[in-house]
Amino acid sequence: MSTNAVRVSCRRRADASLPPSPAVSLSRDRLLALQKTHRQADAARVLGISLTAIKNACRKLGLGSWPYSRVSAPAE
């Protein structure tokens, strides 16, 4: 059974004086769109969640591994 959306809650911060981060709701379509335009670490940063959280969300939604992207060296 595959779900269409996953809710990712951020961990509590060590510094209790800071407000907690809001939970992020991720849909399968949103993650597929991010896979086309961002590297996995950049997508996690854009969403405001950790890399581990985005990997777990992909697994729960039944998505395969994030596409590999190679950064090409600048032409001289």
C-alpha positions in Angstrom: 0.0 0.0 0.0 1.4 3.3 -1.0 0.4 6.6 0.5 0.2 10.0 -1.3 1.7 12.2 1.4 4.0 12.0 4.4 4.2 14.4 7.3 7.8 15.0 8.6 8.2 16.4 12.1 11.4 18.1 13.0 13.3 17.0 16.1 13.2 19.2 19.2 16.1 21.6 19.3 18.7 21.4 22.1 18.2 25.1 22.8 14.8 25.3 24.4 14.6 29.1 23.9 14.2 28.7 20.1 10.8 28.0 18.7 10.1 24.5 17.3 10.3 24.1 13.5 6.9 23.4 11.9 6.2 20.0 10.5 6.5 19.6 6.7 3.9 17.7 4.6 5.5 16.0 1.6 3.5 14.7 -1.3 4.8 12.2 -3.9 4.4 14.8 -6.7 6.4 17.4 -4.8 9.3 15.0 -4.3 9.2 13.9 -7.9 9.4 17.6 -9.0 12.3 18.2 -6.7 14.1 15.2 -8.0 14.2 16.8 -11.5 15.5 20.1 -10.3 17.6 19.6 -7.2 20.3 17.4 -5.8 19.0 15.5 -2.7 20.9 17.5 -0.1 19.8 20.8 -1.8 16.1 19.6 -1.8 16.3 18.8 1.9 17.7 22.3 2.6 14.9 23.9 0.5 12.3 22.0 2.5 14.0 22.7 5.8 14.4 19.1 6.8 17.4 16.8 7.2 18.8 14.6 4.5 17.8 11.5 6.5 14.3 12.8 6.8 13.9 13.2 3.0 15.3 9.7 2.4 12.8 8.2 4.9 10.0 10.2 3.2 11.0 8.8 -0.2 11.0 5.3 1.2 7.6 5.7 2.8 6.1 7.1 -0.5 7.6 4.2 -2.5 10.0 6.3 -4.5 13.3 4.8 -5.7 16.7 6.3 -5.0 17.3 9.9 -5.8 18.8 10.3 -9.4 22.5 10.7 -9.5 23.8 14.0 -10.7 27.3 14.7 -11.8 28.6 18.2 -11.5 30.7 18.9 -14.6 34.0 20.8 -14.3 34.0 24.2 -15.9 35.5 24.4 -19.4 38.9 26.0 -19.6 
